[in-house]
């Protein structure tokens, strides 16, 4: 999902965050030239609301915007750190009968999104633009 290139997050593009929230910026492996954020919530009880627009080189979108701006989010969650079931955007990841992995469908999100406790999110712009950092 992410290429090995790690990008610098521009100062001020994300608010200060506690150590339980980690955000890194990379180039996408599937969409060359597109930045992708990796957000980790290591807190066991705290939820964070993230607006990654500035970090991804985008204007902040609102629910009222009618354009195609927004994000493709792959949110991985589980009931606990020891859970044997991992969910992608709320759906349990279960292999097909032949053992192949299920499709990794992204969730389209407009504007800020919620990062639940002990979760991982991969977030990238839904439309073209902001690719200068990965060129």
C-alpha positions, 0 to 999 in steps of 0.5 A: 500500500505504501512505498518505502519513501517517507515524506516530510510533513510540513510544519503546522499541517497537523496539530500537535498530538500526544504520543499515542497518535502517530502520523507518517506521510509516504508515497503510494505504491498503487497510485504513483505520485500520490501521497498517502498518510499512515495514521496509528492510534496506539491509545486503548481508550482515546479516539482522535478526529483527523483532518489530513488535508494540509498534510496531503497537500489538499484544501480542507473539505466540508460535507457541503462541498460538491466537488470530488475532493475527499479521501480513500480510507483503509481503516483497520480495527479490532475488538482488542489488541489480542483479537484474532479478527481484524476489520477493514472499514468495519468488515471482518477480513476473512480469506476466501475458501481458496485462501486468497485475501479478501478485496481491500476496498477503500471507504470514501470520506469527505473531510475529517474522519475518526480514528478509533482506539488501537487502529491503523488508517491508510489515507490518500486523496480520492482525486488527482492533485497534491502529487508534487511531493511524490513526483 
